Amino acid sequence: MDISILIVEDDDITRDCLADYFRQEQYEVHGAASAEEAEQLMQAHKVDLVLLDIRLPGKDGLTLTREIRANSDTGIILVTSRQDDIERIIGLECGADEYVSKPFNPRELLARAKNLARRVRAASPREQTASTQLRRFDDWRIDLDRRLLLSDDDESTPLTHGEYQLLCAFMNHAGQTLSRDQLMDRIKNREWAPNDRTIDVLVGRLRRKLGDDPASPRIILTVHGAGYVFTPRAVPCC
């Protein structure tokens, strides 16, 4: 699988080192020193993944993340400082799929990139066939092949990698209260700590896409002090 990655990093040495590393792994690599340069490259080239440093001159990485996610399902891996949990949370809220902390292990970064690229490719739009896997819950259907939420009037809403994994975990354990630790264990390839708010952020994003009022939810309920429970049963749908 030929994977195209865009590395957005304002430090020339770091960007060049990462570019060389990914080229050795047979990636097609593009490099940008700013968000504005990254936008131009994405208009000119098909990009599967964006490795994006949050701290950039001019437009920052969080703003670019939000703009990319509004227009495409490109995989986004954010690079954050190890101590800045707020940046991670905001990055996930903006639509990032993964994050890595500086200093990072290049092999770990490569593994995350490969896994995310595989899921991005698998979820890319293609002709529906009779084998398309659909499941229904409440007023929604989910296309498991293309990672799409489908409303009853066939409007589609793409899910990010993290949202998809979390929704699958909920559907597979409908009616059960799942703690944040249990849910994090089902979302693979993520760093996390006991106080990590990743699950809360992803739940908030899923609720918005499902039209589930956080003040009075009926699909994903909060069990205070325990976790979350997904109330509808998901059934196969033709």
TORKOL-4160 file (C-alpha; in steps of 0.2 Angstrom, whole numbers, padded with zeros to 4 digits, m for minus):
238
<pt num="1" X="0000" Y="0000" Z="0000"/>
<pt num="2" X="0008" Y="0017" Z="m0006"/>
<pt num="3" X="0004" Y="0029" Z="0008"/>
<pt num="4" X="0006" Y="0048" Z="0006"/>
<pt num="5" X="0010" Y="0058" Z="0021"/>
<pt num="6" X="0011" Y="0077" Z="0024"/>
<pt num="7" X="0023" Y="0082" Z="0038"/>
<pt num="8" X="0019" Y="0099" Z="0045"/>
<pt num="9" X="0033" Y="0105" Z="0056"/>
<pt num="10" X="0042" Y="0122" Z="0056"/>
<pt num="11" X="0059" Y="0115" Z="0063"/>
<pt num="12" X="0068" Y="0111" Z="0047"/>
<pt num="13" X="0080" Y="0098" Z="0055"/>
<pt num="14" X="0065" Y="0089" Z="0063"/>
<pt num="15" X="0055" Y="0089" Z="0047"/>
<pt num="16" X="0069" Y="0083" Z="0036"/>
<pt num="17" X="0073" Y="0069" Z="0048"/>
<pt num="18" X="0055" Y="0063" Z="0049"/>
<pt num="19" X="0054" Y="0064" Z="0030"/>
<pt num="20" X="0069" Y="0054" Z="0028"/>
<pt num="21" X="0063" Y="0041" Z="0040"/>
<pt num="22" X="0046" Y="0039" Z="0031"/>
<pt num="23" X="0054" Y="0038" Z="0014"/>
<pt num="24" X="0065" Y="0024" Z="0020"/>
<pt num="25" X="0048" Y="0015" Z="0024"/>
<pt num="26" X="0042" Y="0018" Z="0006"/>
<pt num="27" X="0030" Y="0033" Z="0010"/>
<pt num="28" X="0027" Y="0047" Z="m0002"/>
<pt num="29" X="0032" Y="0062" Z="0008"/>
<pt num="30" X="0027" Y="0080" Z="0007"/>
<pt num="31" X="0034" Y="0093" Z="0020"/>
<pt num="32" X="0027" Y="0110" Z="0025"/>
<pt num="33" X="0034" Y="0123" Z="0037"/>
<pt num="34" X="0017" Y="0131" Z="0040"/>
<pt num="35" X="m0001" Y="0128" Z="0040"/>
<pt num="36" X="m0003" Y="0139" Z="0024"/>
<pt num="37" X="0010" Y="0129" Z="0015"/>
<pt num="38" X="0002" Y="0113" Z="0020"/>
<pt num="39" X="m0015" Y="0119" Z="0013"/>
<pt num="40" X="m0007" Y="0122" Z="m0004"/>
<pt num="41" X="0001" Y="0105" Z="m0004"/>
<pt num="42" X="m0016" Y="0097" Z="0001"/>
<pt num="43" X="m0024" Y="0105" Z="m0014"/>
<pt num="44" X="m0011" Y="0099" Z="m0026"/>
<pt num="45" X="m0008" Y="0082" Z="m0019"/>
<pt num="46" X="m0019" Y="0067" Z="m0013"/>
<pt num="47" X="m0013" Y="0065" Z="0006"/>
<pt num="48" X="m0018" Y="0050" Z="0016"/>
<pt num="49" X="m0011" Y="0056" Z="0033"/>
<pt num="50" X="m0005" Y="0073" Z="0040"/>
<pt num="51" X="0008" Y="0073" Z="0054"/>
<pt num="52" X="0005" Y="0090" Z="0062"/>
<pt num="53" X="0014" Y="0099" Z="0075"/>
<pt num="54" X="0002" Y="0110" Z="0085"/>
<pt num="55" X="0014" Y="0124" Z="0088"/>
<pt num="56" X="0016" Y="0132" Z="0071"/>
<pt num="57" X="0020" Y="0150" Z="0066"/>
<pt num="58" X="0005" Y="0160" Z="0060"/>
<pt num="59" X="m0010" Y="0148" Z="0059"/>
<pt num="60" X="m0008" Y="0135" Z="0073"/>
<pt num="61" X="m0010" Y="0116" Z="0071"/>
<pt num="62" X="m0027" Y="0116" Z="0080"/>
<pt num="63" X="m0035" Y="0128" Z="0068"/>
<pt num="64" X="m0028" Y="0118" Z="0053"/>
<pt num="65" X="m0034" Y="0102" Z="0061"/>
<pt num="66" X="m0052" Y="0109" Z="0062"/>
<pt num="67" X="m0051" Y="0115" Z="0044"/>
<pt num="68" X="m0045" Y="0098" Z="0037"/>
<pt num="69" X="m0058" Y="0089" Z="0047"/>
<pt num="70" X="m0072" Y="0100" Z="0040"/>
<pt num="71" X="m0067" Y="0096" Z="0022"/>
<pt num="72" X="m0060" Y="0078" Z="0022"/>
<pt num="73" X="m0057" Y="0062" Z="0031"/>
<pt num="74" X="m0038" Y="0063" Z="0030"/>
<pt num="75" X="m0030" Y="0054" Z="0045"/>
<pt num="76" X="m0023" Y="0067" Z="0057"/>
<pt num="77" X="m0009" Y="0063" Z="0070"/>
<pt num="78" X="m0005" Y="0078" Z="0081"/>
<pt num="79" X="0012" Y="0081" Z="0089"/>
<pt num="80" X="0010" Y="0089" Z="0106"/>
<pt num="81" X="0022" Y="0093" Z="0121"/>
<pt num="82" X="0021" Y="0079" Z="0134"/>
<pt num="83" X="0015" Y="0089" Z="0148"/>
<pt num="84" X="0001" Y="0099" Z="0139"/>
<pt num="85" X="m0015" Y="0088" Z="0142"/>
<pt num="86" X="m0026" Y="0103" Z="0137"/>
<pt num="87" X="m0019" Y="0103" Z="0119"/>
<pt num="88" X="m0022" Y="0085" Z="0117"/>
<pt num="89" X="m0040" Y="0087" Z="0123"/>
<pt num="90" X="m0043" Y="0102" Z="0111"/>
<pt num="91" X="m0035" Y="0092" Z="0097"/>
<pt num="92" X="m0047" Y="0078" Z="0099"/>
<pt num="93" X="m0061" Y="0090" Z="0100"/>
<pt num="94" X="m0055" Y="0097" Z="0083"/>
<pt num="95" X="m0056" Y="0081" Z="0075"/>
<pt num="96" X="m0038" Y="0073" Z="0076"/>
<pt num="97" X="m0037" Y="0054" Z="0076"/>
<pt num="98" X="m0021" Y="0051" Z="0085"/>
<pt num="99" X="m0008" Y="0061" Z="0095"/>
<pt num="100" X="0010" Y="0058" Z="0099"/>
<pt num="101" X="0020" Y="0067" Z="0112"/>
<pt num="102" X="0038" Y="0074" Z="0111"/>
<pt num="103" X="0050" Y="0067" Z="0112"/>
<pt num="104" X="0043" Y="0052" Z="0102"/>
<pt num="105" X="0049" Y="0035" Z="0096"/>
<pt num="106" X="0050" Y="0035" Z="0077"/>
<pt num="107" X="0045" Y="0016" Z="0077"/>
<pt num="108" X="0029" Y="0020" Z="0088"/>
<pt num="109" X="0025" Y="0034" Z="0076"/>
<pt num="110" X="0027" Y="0023" Z="0061"/>
<pt num="111" X="0016" Y="0010" Z="0069"/>
<pt num="112" X="0002" Y="0023" Z="0072"/>
<pt num="113" X="0004" Y="0030" Z="0055"/>
<pt num="114" X="0002" Y="0013" Z="0047"/>
<pt num="115" X="m0013" Y="0008" Z="0057"/>
<pt num="116" X="m0022" Y="0025" Z="0054"/>
<pt num="117" X="m0018" Y="0024" Z="0035"/>
<pt num="118" X="m0025" Y="0007" Z="0034"/>
<pt num="119" X="m0041" Y="0013" Z="0042"/>
<pt num="120" X="m0042" Y="0029" Z="0032"/>
<pt num="121" X="m0040" Y="0019" Z="0016"/>
<pt num="122" X="m0053" Y="0006" Z="0021"/>
<pt num="123" X="m0066" Y="0020" Z="0025"/>
<pt num="124" X="m0063" Y="0029" Z="0009"/>
<pt num="125" X="m0079" Y="0031" Z="m0002"/>
<pt num="126" X="m0082" Y="0017" Z="m0014"/>
<pt num="127" X="m0096" Y="0008" Z="m0023"/>
<pt num="128" X="m0108" Y="0000" Z="m0011"/>
<pt num="129" X="m0110" Y="m0019" Z="m0014"/>
<pt num="130" X="m0122" Y="m0032" Z="m0007"/>
<pt num="131" X="m0109" Y="m0036" Z="0006"/>
<pt num="132" X="m0109" Y="m0019" Z="0014"/>
<pt num="133" X="m0110" Y="m0021" Z="0033"/>
<pt num="134" X="m0124" Y="m0010" Z="0040"/>
<pt num="135" X="m0131" Y="m0010" Z="0058"/>
<pt num="136" X="m0146" Y="0000" Z="0064"/>
<pt num="137" X="m0149" Y="0007" Z="0081"/>
<pt num="138" X="m0161" Y="0020" Z="0086"/>
<pt num="139" X="m0164" Y="0032" Z="0071"/>
<pt num="140" X="m0147" Y="0028" Z="0064"/>
<pt num="141" X="m0138" Y="0016" Z="0053"/>
<pt num="142" X="m0119" Y="0014" Z="0053"/>
<pt num="143" X="m0110" Y="0008" Z="0037"/>
<pt num="144" X="m0095" Y="m0002" Z="0045"/>
<pt num="145" X="m0086" Y="m0003" Z="0029"/>
<pt num="146" X="m0085" Y="0015" Z="0025"/>
<pt num="147" X="m0086" Y="0021" Z="0043"/>
<pt num="148" X="m0102" Y="0032" Z="0040"/>
<pt num="149" X="m0117" Y="0036" Z="0050"/>
<pt num="150" X="m0133" Y="0036" Z="0040"/>
<pt num="151" X="m0149" Y="0045" Z="0044"/>
<pt num="152" X="m0166" Y="0039" Z="0039"/>
<pt num="153" X="m0165" Y="0051" Z="0025"/>
<pt num="154" X="m0149" Y="0044" Z="0019"/>
<pt num="155" X="m0138" Y="0059" Z="0024"/>
<pt num="156" X="m0121" Y="0053" Z="0029"/>
<pt num="157" X="m0109" Y="0058" Z="0042"/>
<pt num="158" X="m0091" Y="0052" Z="0043"/>
<pt num="159" X="m0083" Y="0046" Z="0059"/>
<pt num="160" X="m0065" Y="0048" Z="0064"/>
<pt num="161" X="m0055" Y="0033" Z="0069"/>
<pt num="162" X="m0058" Y="0036" Z="0087"/>
<pt num="163" X="m0076" Y="0040" Z="0085"/>
<pt num="164" X="m0079" Y="0024" Z="0075"/>
<pt num="165" X="m0069" Y="0013" Z="0088"/>
<pt num="166" X="m0079" Y="0020" Z="0102"/>
<pt num="167" X="m0096" Y="0018" Z="0094"/>
<pt num="168" X="m0091" Y="0000" Z="0090"/>
<pt num="169" X="m0087" Y="m0003" Z="0108"/>
<pt num="170" X="m0103" Y="0004" Z="0113"/>
<pt num="171" X="m0113" Y="m0006" Z="0101"/>
<pt num="172" X="m0105" Y="m0022" Z="0106"/>
<pt num="173" X="m0109" Y="m0019" Z="0124"/>
<pt num="174" X="m0126" Y="m0011" Z="0123"/>
<pt num="175" X="m0135" Y="m0009" Z="0139"/>
<pt num="176" X="m0119" Y="m0012" Z="0149"/>
<pt num="177" X="m0110" Y="0002" Z="0160"/>
<pt num="178" X="m0093" Y="0004" Z="0153"/>
<pt num="179" X="m0080" Y="0013" Z="0163"/>
<pt num="180" X="m0067" Y="0025" Z="0155"/>
<pt num="181" X="m0053" Y="0013" Z="0158"/>
<pt num="182" X="m0063" Y="m0001" Z="0149"/>
<pt num="183" X="m0067" Y="0010" Z="0135"/>
<pt num="184" X="m0049" Y="0016" Z="0133"/>
<pt num="185" X="m0043" Y="m0002" Z="0133"/>
<pt num="186" X="m0054" Y="m0005" Z="0117"/>
<pt num="187" X="m0047" Y="0011" Z="0108"/>
<pt num="188" X="m0030" Y="0004" Z="0103"/>
<pt num="189" X="m0014" Y="0013" Z="0099"/>
<pt num="190" X="m0017" Y="0028" Z="0110"/>
<pt num="191" X="m0006" Y="0034" Z="0124"/>
<pt num="192" X="m0016" Y="0037" Z="0140"/>
<pt num="193" X="m0015" Y="0041" Z="0158"/>
<pt num="194" X="m0028" Y="0038" Z="0173"/>
<pt num="195" X="m0034" Y="0056" Z="0171"/>
<pt num="196" X="m0035" Y="0056" Z="0152"/>
<pt num="197" X="m0051" Y="0064" Z="0145"/>
<pt num="198" X="m0050" Y="0056" Z="0128"/>
<pt num="199" X="m0066" Y="0046" Z="0131"/>
<pt num="200" X="m0076" Y="0061" Z="0137"/>
<pt num="201" X="m0071" Y="0071" Z="0122"/>
<pt num="202" X="m0075" Y="0057" Z="0110"/>
<pt num="203" X="m0092" Y="0054" Z="0118"/>
<pt num="204" X="m0096" Y="0073" Z="0116"/>
<pt num="205" X="m0091" Y="0072" Z="0098"/>
<pt num="206" X="m0102" Y="0056" Z="0095"/>
<pt num="207" X="m0117" Y="0064" Z="0104"/>
<pt num="208" X="m0116" Y="0080" Z="0093"/>
<pt num="209" X="m0116" Y="0069" Z="0077"/>
<pt num="210" X="m0130" Y="0058" Z="0084"/>
<pt num="211" X="m0140" Y="0073" Z="0089"/>
<pt num="212" X="m0140" Y="0067" Z="0107"/>
<pt num="213" X="m0143" Y="0082" Z="0119"/>
<pt num="214" X="m0129" Y="0081" Z="0132"/>
<pt num="215" X="m0140" Y="0089" Z="0144"/>
<pt num="216" X="m0153" Y="0075" Z="0142"/>
<pt num="217" X="m0145" Y="0061" Z="0132"/>
<pt num="218" X="m0155" Y="0046" Z="0127"/>
<pt num="219" X="m0142" Y="0036" Z="0117"/>
<pt num="220" X="m0126" Y="0038" Z="0127"/>
<pt num="221" X="m0130" Y="0040" Z="0145"/>
<pt num="222" X="m0118" Y="0046" Z="0158"/>
<pt num="223" X="m0117" Y="0035" Z="0174"/>
<pt num="224" X="m0109" Y="0047" Z="0187"/>
<pt num="225" X="m0094" Y="0039" Z="0195"/>
<pt num="226" X="m0095" Y="0024" Z="0184"/>
<pt num="227" X="m0094" Y="0028" Z="0165"/>
<pt num="228" X="m0106" Y="0027" Z="0151"/>
<pt num="229" X="m0120" Y="0016" Z="0144"/>
<pt num="230" X="m0126" Y="0014" Z="0126"/>
<pt num="231" X="m0145" Y="0012" Z="0127"/>
<pt num="232" X="m0150" Y="0006" Z="0110"/>
<pt num="233" X="m0147" Y="m0012" Z="0103"/>
<pt num="234" X="m0138" Y="m0012" Z="0087"/>
<pt num="235" X="m0145" Y="m0025" Z="0075"/>
<pt num="236" X="m0140" Y="m0030" Z="0057"/>
<pt num="237" X="m0148" Y="m0020" Z="0044"/>
<pt num="238" X="m0150" Y="m0024" Z="0025"/>
